[in-house]
Structure formats: structure tokens, C-alpha cells
Amino acid sequence: MTGIATFFDAFANTLGEMWQKTGFSTGTWQQFVMIGIACFLIYLAVVRKFEPLLLLPIAFGMLLSNLPMGNMIHMEYFDPDRIKEAGIEGMVNYKGLLKDGGLLDFLYLGVKLGIYPPLIFLGIGAMTDFGPLLANPRSLLLGAAAQLGIFTSFLGALLWAFTPEEAASIGIIGGADGPTAIYVTKTLAPALLGPIAVAAYSYMALVPVIQPPIMRLLTTKKERAVVMEQLRVVSRTEKILFPIVVTILVALLIPDATPLVGMLMLGNLFRESGVVDRLVKTSANELINIVTIFLGVTVGATATGATFLDPKTLKIIVLGVAAFAVGTAGGVLLGKLLYVTSGGKVNPLIGSAGVSAVPMAARVSQVEGQKANPSNFLLMHAMGPNVAGVIGSAVAAGILLALLA
């Protein structure tokens, strides 16, 4: 009997030791909550189809980094304060990274060094037709008006006790442009990268939910029913000169916006030149898809329990949706002004597309216009402000970086 008792004691001790070495015993409640949030985001991406191309890799990256004992990413190698405490100069602790870094650490370099967002913009440029913007230059004004949400939320975040750098990173959510939000945040407030990225892409996915009530509230049925004149045909020469001229002007006026705007225009020049079909296909397909995977997984991996489950995250979510709503309202209100000054020839709904969620925001303008007038076709008219919004959000990011970086 004594031998049997000894055996069971030893067996129980072995099981206890094995349990102590599992993630179930070493994991914190924050990690398990984050695993639950990650699974919920995966559900939204797969079942509800909310921006799945980015939300799915972001959610899985979040899942990987919050698994107890996973050690998938080491944010201390990228934390400016810890790098400074270690007596190392620069943005990254390369010594520690090369010694103990893993896959996600090395992939995160593309975020930290600002490589992935401009490459995303290259692909967007290769996929986008700037013709509607050139056919109706007033679209630039609508794209600029929709950036109002960025700067109002920036001020709101300052009043809510965020630092200027954090406020700028939160405000950029109002541009409805995930890569731009990541590009600004990785420089100004890297600790908030996870919450801001999730908020930015979540609101992009919710464009068809957030925008229509604001559009209907600020316009009359008569305004929404306006049928706009057909856009003029834009020449090939105009389409080729536009990306070159814009790049030169932006580089001279707002140098900090050049990486984003420059790559956007390079992709568009590939498209419009008609001489590099292979580069257009690669930029618009293989390259942007590969970069999207790397960007999504690594950004999601930064959303650990310690940083995400913080009162700041709830404030970011509130300020983010406010930024998006104000941006939408700004575009619609300027659209109403153009409606008046044009003698009723401009449908104010196209102003809502000034946020840079391409082409989803333009489709929302089309849907709302057809509800008021089934014969209304606003899609191409709305693409002008939509493209202008992409440029506008990149310019706004450059201004914030110039002021605060």
C-alpha cells in the first residue's frame, strides 16, 4: 500500500509540475481576454465579412502575441524608453533583436521603419483611376473638407488628456485610411499602434453603417435625388502628368507626406503610362497582398493585454468614431455648399466619399443616391472625392508628422 501511495504522490507531483509549465497556469487574465477579443474579430472578419483582408490577419496576430508563453513578439526591442535605458541609440534594439528575436519581431521592422504603409499606397495607386478627380477638380475641396474629422478629434484628444503625439495618432483615424493611421502612429505613439489600427480598420469596415444616417440627417430628399451631369473624358496626357505634378508639389510643400503620396502616385503612373503592365499587376495584386499579410499580423501582434485593456483604448474608440462622423459631415456640408453655388447641379452625397475608404465610401454615396432617385448614378462622381480623400489623409499625416515628429 505504501508503494502505491508513493506512486500516486509522485504521479500527482508530475502532473502538478506539467500544469505549472502550461500556458493555462502562467497566463494572465488580460491575455485570456485578448484571446477572446481576437476570436471575436476573427468572427467579424469571416462570418460578418467586416474588412476581412486586414481584420483577419490583425486578429490572428493579436491571438499569437497573447498566447501565454508564446513569446511571439518582443516589443521591448522597439520601445524608445527601454532602448534609451539600455544605452542604445536608434529606433530599434538590433542587438537584442538579432539575439532573441523571432519571426514577428523581424516582420515588425517593416512597420517600425515605415516600409509597409507606402507599399500599400503603391498598390492602391496602381488600382485607382484618378480620372473622376481630374474631370471634376472640385472633388479636391470635398476630399479636403472630409479631413475635418482628423483635426477636430486631434483637439478632442488633447482635451481628453492625451499627449499631442497620441492625439495626432488618434485623430488620423478620421481619415478612414488604415495604412496612414499606422504610418503616423508607429512614429508618434507606437504604444497605441494596436488599438488605433483595430479602430481604424473596424470603422473602415463599418462605413455602410456609420455614414448613411449622417448623410440623410444633413441633406434633403431633393438634394439626394440630384442627377449630376456626365463627367468629361480625361485625356491620357492629363492622367500621366497628374501623378508627376502632385508628387513634386507635395514633396516641395509637405516633405513628410512624400513617402505616402509619392508611392501612391508612382503606382498610378505605372497604371496610366500603359508601358509597364507587369509592374501594374504585381503592385495591384501580389505585392499588396503580401504586404497586407505582414502588416496585418504584425500590427495585430502589438495589441497585447497590457496595452489594449486600458482606459485609453475605450477613449480611442470613442474619439475614432467621432473623427469618422465629423469627417463625413464635413464632406456632406461642403457638398451642400457646392449644391447651392452650382445652382443645384452637385449632389451633396458625394461629399461623404471624401473620407479615404476606397471605394467603399463611393459605393455608399451611390446607394443612398439611388434610394432617393432610382435613376441616379453617383459612383463615378463620388470616386473623385474618394480619391481626393486618399491624397488628403496622406497630406494631413505629413502635416502632423512635420509638427510633432
N, C-alpha and C positions, 0 to 999 in steps of 0.2 A: 504493500500500500504506500509505503514511504517513497518507493521508486516511482510509482505512478504520479504521486503528488508532486514530486520533484520535476517529473517530465512536464506536467501541465503548467507548473510555475515557470519553467524555462520557456515553454511554448507561448505562454501569456506575455512574458517579458519580450520575447522575439516579436510578437505581434505589436506590442506597445512601441518598440523601437522602430518597426516598419511604419507604423502610423505616424510617429513623430517626423519621419522623413518624407511624408507625402505632403502635397500642397493643401490637402484638406485641413491639416493641423497647423500649418505655417501661414496660410493665407489670412489676410485681414478682411474685416467686413467691407472696407472700401473696395477691395479687389473683387469680392463676390458681387457687390452691387454693380460695379463696372462691367463685369461679365454679363450680368442680366441686361444692362443697358445696351451692350454690344449685340446681344442676341435679339433685342427688340429692334435695333437699327437694321439688322440683317432681315428681320421680318418685313420691315417697311420697304427695304430695297427689293426683296424677292417677291413678296406677296402683293404689296401695295404699289410696287414699281415707282417709288419715290427716288428719282435721280439715281438709279441703280449703278450706273457706270462708275460713279465715285463713292456713293454711300456704301456699297458693298465692300470694296477694299478698305475704306476707312473703318467700317465696323469690324472687319476681321483683324485689322491692325490693332484696334482697341482691344479685341479679345486676346490676341497674342501677348500684348505687353502687360496685361493684367492677370495672366495665369501665374499663380504662386510658384516661385522657384523657377520660372521660365527664363528670367534674365535675358529677354529678347532684345532689349534696348537699354542703353546706359546714358540717360540724359545729363548726368554729371559731366560727361565729356564735352557737352555743348553749353553748359550753364556758365554765363560770363562771370558770376560771382565765385563759383567754385574754381574756375580756371585761374582767376586772379589770385585766389587764396593759395593755389598750388604754385604760384610764382611763374606761371606760363603766360606768355604774350600771344595774342591772337584770338580768333573766334572759336577755335576747336583745340581740345587737348589731344593732339595727334599721337603723343607718346602713349597715353592710356588707351587710345582707340586702337592703335596697332598691336598693343599687347593683349588686351582683353576684349576688343570689340567684336561684335557678331554681325550677322547679315543686315539686320535692320539699322545698326549703327552706321554701316558704310553706305547703305541706301539713303539714310537721312542726310548725308552730306549734300545730296542734290537739293534738299530743301534749305539747309543751313547756308549753303553757298549761293543760293538764288539761281539754281540751274533749271529746275523743273518748271516753274511758272512761265518763264519766257518760252520754253519749248512747247508748252501747251498753247501759248499765244501763236506760235508759228503754225501749229496745226489748225487753229481757229481761223487764222488769216487765209490759209490755203483752202478752207471750206467755205469762206464767206464771199458773197458778191456785194461789193460796195456800190454797185450801180444805183440802187434806190437812193442812197445818200447823195450821190453826185447829181442825180436827176432832180432832187429836191433839197438844196443846201440848207433850207430852214430846219431840216431834221437835226442839224448840229445844235441848234438852240434847244430843241426838245431833249436831246441827249444830255446837254449841259444842265438843263433845269432838273432833270431826274437825279442829278448828283447832289441835290439839296439835302437829301437824307443823310449823306455822308457827314456833312459839316454840322447839321443840327444835332445828330447823335454824338458827334465829337464833343460839342458843347455840353450836351446832356450828360455824357460820361464824366466830363470834368466836374460838373456839379454834383455827381454821384460819387465823388472821392476817388476816381481813378486818376492815375498819373497821365500827363499829356501823351506819353508814348502808348499807354494802354488805351486811352480814349481814341487815339487815331486808329489803332488796330480794330477797335470795336466799330467805329464809325464807318470804316470801309466796307463793312457787311452791307450797308445800304446800297452799294453799287451792284449788288447781286452778281458778283463775279468772284467765284471761289479762288482761282489762281492768284488774282490780285490781292485778295484778303490774306492769303498765305504769304505772298511776297512781302507785304507790309509787316505782317505780324512776326515773321521769322527774324526781322531786323529790329523792330521796335519793342516787341513784347513776346519773346519766344515762349515764356511760361504759359501764355494764354493760347498757344497755337492750336491745341486740341479742341477746346471749347469753341473758339472762333471758327475753325474750319467746319466743325459739325453744324454750328448755327448757320453759317453761310450757305452750305450745300443743302441743308434742310429747307431754308427759306427759298432757295432756287427751285427746289422740287415742289414747293407749295405756292408757286406763282399763280396757278389757276384757282387757288383757294383764296389767297390774300388780296389779289388785285381787283377782281370783279366788283366786290361790294364798294370799294373806294371809287372805282370808275363810275359806277351807277349813282353813287351819292353826289358826285361833283358835276355830273352832266345831266342834261335833259334828254328825253327820248328824241326830240327833234334834232339835237346836236349829234346824238349817237347814230342817227339814221342818215347823216350826210354821206352822199356818194361822191368820192373825190375823183377828179379828172385823171385820165390815164397818164402815167409818167412818160416823160420823153425818153427817147432812145439815147443811151450814153455811148459815145464813141470809144473804140479800143484805145486810142491815144490818151483820152482822159483817164481811163482806168489804169493805164500804165504809169502816167505821170503822178496820179494821186498818192500812191504809197511812197514814192520818192520825195515829193514835196512835203508831205506830212512828217516823214522821218527827219528831214532837215530842219523843219520849223520846231518840232518838239525837242530835238537834240540841242538846238540853239537856245530855246526859251526855258525848257524844263529838263535839264540833263538827267535827273534821277528817274524820269519816266522813259528814257530811251531804251533800256533793256526790254521792257514790255511792249511799247509801241513799235520799236524797231523790228522786233521779231514778228509781231502781228503784220506789219507792212511787208516784211520780207516774204512771209507766207502768201500774202495777197499778190505780191509781184510775181512769185512763182506761178500763181493761178492765171493771172491776166496776161503774162508775157506770151504764153502759148508755145514756148520752146523747151520747157522742162517738165514734160508730163510725168516722168518717173519721179522727180522730186516732189511734185504736187501730190501724187498718190502716196508716196512714202510719208510726207508730212501730215496729210489728212487721214491716214489710216494707221500704218504700222508704228510710226514714231509716236504719235499722240496716244495710241493705245498702250504702248509700253510705258511711256512716262506717266500716264494716268494710273497704272497699276503701282508703280514705285511711289508716286506722290501720295496716293490714297492710303496705302498700307503704312507708310512711314508717318504721315500726319496723324492717322488714327492711333498709332503706337505712342504718340506723345500724350494722349488722353488717359493718363493714369489716375487712379483713385485720389491720390494726394492733390493733384491739380484740378481735376474735373469736379470732384464733390466738394465744392467750395461755394460760399455765398456769392462770390464773384460770377460764377457760372450762370446762376439764375439772373443776375443783373445783365449779363451779356446777352442772354436770350431775349429779355425784355427790350433792351436797347436795340438789339438787332432787328426785331420785328418792327420797332418804331422807326428805325432808319429806312427799312424797306417801304413802309407805309408812306412816310414823308416823301421819299424819292418818287414813288408812284404818283402821289398827289401833286408834287411839283411839276412833273411832266404833263399831267392832265390839265392843270391850271394854266400852264403856258399854252397848251393846245387850245384851251378856251379863248385865250387872248388872240391867238392866230385865227381862230374861227371868226372872231369879231372883226379883226383888221383885214381879213381876206374877203369879207362880205359873205361869210357862210360857206366858203369853199374848202375849209380844213376841218376834218373830223377830229374833235379833241381826244378821242380814244387812242389815237396813235401816239399821243404823248406818254401814255403809260408804258410804252415799249422802250422808253428812254433808259430804263434800267438794263443792264447788260446781260440778262439771261437769254442768250441767243439759242435758238429762235423762239423759245417758249413764250416770251413776253409778247412777241409779234403775233403769235397764234392766238393769244388771249384777246388782243385787240380785234382780230378777225372774228373770233367767236362772238364777242359782245356786240360788234357792229352788225353781224347777221341776225342777232336776236332782235335788234331794233328795226332792221330792214333786210329781209332775206336776199335781196339783190345786191347787197353791199359786199365788196371785196377789198378789204383793207390790208391784206397781208403784205403786199409789196410796199405799200405806203408806210406801214409800220416797221418794215425792215430798215428803213433809213434811220429813224431814231434809235432802233435797236443796235445797229452797227455804231452809231454815234455814241451810244452809251458805253460800248466796249472801250472806245477811244477815251471817252470822258472819265471813266473809272480809272484807267491807267494814268491819265494826266493828274487826276486828283491824288492818286497814290504817290506820284512823283512830287507833287507839292508838299504832301505831308512828310515824305522822307526828307525833302530838302530842308524843311523847317525843324524837324525833330531828330533825324538820324545823327 
